[in-house]
Amino acid sequence: MYPWPLVKRVKRCWDTIKTWLTNNFPEAEATLCKGASEAEIQELESALNVKLPLTTRILYRFHNGQEITKEDMEDSTFYSSLGLIGGYSFYSHFVNVYLLPISQVIQETRRITRHLGFFRRSKYVLVAASFTYIEKLFFLNCTNGQLYVGTRNFPDNGEMIPCVPHDLISLDHEVNSEQQQDAMLLWLEEHGRRLQHGFIKLLEEGNTRSINLFPEQPPICSMAVTNGVQVRASALLIPELADLQDDVEKYLFAYSIRMSLEPQGCVINGMPFSSCQLHWRHWVIRSNDIVVSDVNGEAVIGMV
């Protein structure tokens, strides 16, 4: 029924993600549902009046999103940390994105359609979302195959940002079957690649573990070692806080600074120390080589 080269490509995508989960985050792997049936996919298409792109259909045939048990739901901290796509936190802002099973795709797309009248005529379906009180919503356009993420203005006017360059998307059935690709497949392939190569890693805070989207490897993460203290700095676009109607500040970025001791410890004047304390920090933040912020002052006290 499905082109075999495309099935093998989708399987490679899932295998990459699942291998990483098995080795690093088995509790999240346990939330992956078994593949959806053709009847379930047809139910989605009938209920929402859409036709899923071929590659998304195959993705669902392998795994029907993520399932969280009732017991997990009672522990909101644990529940919100198991998202396959992961997330980030800064100040009081916390998101963690998981893949929706078909039943929730139908339910949540209908809920949003009721809220946004114009959405009723569209071919968008909600495929991934943050389960925290901060909403981060991903929609697949079943007509052009693009994946979009909602901005700050989404609840008011449906404003969204595309997740994948349009030129990479190919839904043409005349091309080589393995070259057919919608944004959903490209997005998950890139996510798997970043997990596999350590660009993004697991974050452990107390008893909670989650996939942290702040990059951990160059060139999208800057690293330096001074006196045995490694400092890693990276930034992320926060699309759910973007405002494309603001001519001055359309996009909001968050940055993360992580510090850790090298195995030999902190070395000052040739003397090693097993711990050190952050006393002063100086961050120079640039956008397109233009300094937009210069933070120089006393630091939050902490141990590394």
Summary of the structure (lengths in Angstrom):
residues: 304
radius of gyration: 21.4
end to end distance: 55.3
largest distance: 71.1
contacts: 868
relative contact order: 0.11
helix: 33%
strand: 31%
